[in-house]
Amino acid sequence: MTEEKIVNFITFTIRKRKNIALIAHDNEKTKLINWCTTNREILAKNNLCGTGTTARMITDKVGLQVKGYNSGPLGGDQQIGAKIVEGNIDLVIFFSDPLTAQPHDPDVKALLRIAQVYDIPIANNKATADFIITSKFMNRDYLHDVIDFNNTVAERASQL
């Protein structure tokens, strides 16, 4: 008989005022800017950040304050992934280009993976972003369970 693995979870709270990351590949930047313009009122009630060029363009063209990190190919995706791990990103809106090869594709995949590991909502296209931004959870706290990684690390260390 095999031993059943017990996974413990910690409940985290995504607050009413969200920390939202805004990212877009070059061919999708105009679409994201238009989406931000349409949803400006909702976005303005939250804390916004994004990768370099995207953050700058949204600030300049939409008038929203967006904290900029590095450009995606220069590590911006990884910076946002680190902010997710630190608990400082609640939602990712990432208009990705599925038809163009990206030189930093491994970074993009790592960002998507870390968002999934930490149970962070992520929209990869306008339709999903529309569903998320109009969700009842945008205007209130949301509780979600994340694997207790401290417990997992301790368990693994004791077994190795």
N, C-alpha and C positions, 0 to 999 in steps of 0.2 A: 504494500500500500504506500502511495506517495504522500508526502507531507503537503498539506494545503497551505499555500502562501497567503498570509494575512496582510492586506494592504490597509494602512491607516491613512485617513484623510484629515486635513485641516480645513475649516470653513473660513473663507476670506470674504470680505465685503467690497463690492464695487460700489462706490458712493454715488449719490445722485449727481454730483458734479464729476464728470468722467475725465480721465486723462486719455485723450484720443491721439493716436499716431496717424498721420496722413502721408501716404506714399503713393507715387505713381511712376511707372516706366515712362520714358520719353514720349512714346506714341499715345499714351493715356493721360498725359498731364492736362491737356485742354478739357478732356471729359471730367477729370477730378475737379478742376477749377470751376467748371459749370455746375457740378454737383454741389460744391461748397457754396457757390453763389445762391443756388436754390435753397440750401439748408443753412444759410448764414445765421439766421436767428437762433436756431437750435445749437449750432456749433459754438456761437459766441458765449453760450452759458457754460462752456466746458473749457478745460485746459487743453491746448493743442500743441503738438510737436510734429516734426516731420523730417524727412531727409532733405539735404541741402537745397537743391534747386526747386524742388516741389514746395518746400516751406516758404522759400523766398517768393515764388510766384503767387502762392495763395495770399501771402501778406500784401504783396504789391497790387494784385488784381482784385482781390475780394475784400481787403481791408481787415482781415482777421489777424490777431496776434498769434503767430505760430513760431515756437522755439525751433530753430533749425539745428540739425546735427549734420554730419558729413554727408556728402552725396553717397547714394547707394553703393556704387562701385568702389568708393573710397572708405567703406566701412560703416556707412550710416545705417544699413540694415542691421548690422551687428550691434551698433550702439542701441538701437531701439530694442533688439532682442535682450540686451543686458538690462535695459530699463524694465522689461517685462519680468525678468528674473528677480529684480529688486522690488517688484510690486508697484512700480511707478507708471505702468501703462495698463489701462483697463479695456481698451478697444483699439483695433487696428483697421483702418480703411486703406486698402492697398489695391489700387487699380493696376493690375499687372497686365502685361501684353503677352497673351498666349501664343502669338504668331511670330514673334521675333526672338531669336536667341539672345540671351543676356550674358555678358561676360562674367557677371557676378552671380550667376544662377545658384552656385552652392550656398552663397550668403542668403539668398532669397529663400531657399529650401530650409536653411537653418532657422530663419525667422519664423517661417510657417510652422515648423516643428515645435519651436519653443512656445509659440502662442497656443498650440494644441496641448502641449504638456502642462501648461499653466492654466488651461481652460479659459483662455482669453478669446472673446468673439473677434473674428476676423472676416472682413468682406473683401473678396477679390474682384468684385465687379459691381456695377451700379445697382443692379437689381437687389443683390444681397445688402448693399449699403442702404438702399431705400427701406428695406424691411427692418434692418437694425435701427436706423435713426428714427423710425416711426414706432418702434416697439414701446410698449408700456414700461419697460425697464429703463428706458432713457431718462425718465423723470423721477426715478426713485432708486433707493439702495437695492442691490441685488446680491444675494448670498450664493456662493458657489464653492464646491469642494475641490481641493487640490491635494494631490498625493503628499503626504508628510515625508518630505525628502530627508529630513534629519533622521527620522526613524529608519528610513530605507538605507541611508549611509551607515548608520550604526549597525544595522542587521548585516549588511554586506561585509563590513569590516570585521565583524565577529566570525564570519563564515570563511573568510579567506586566509 
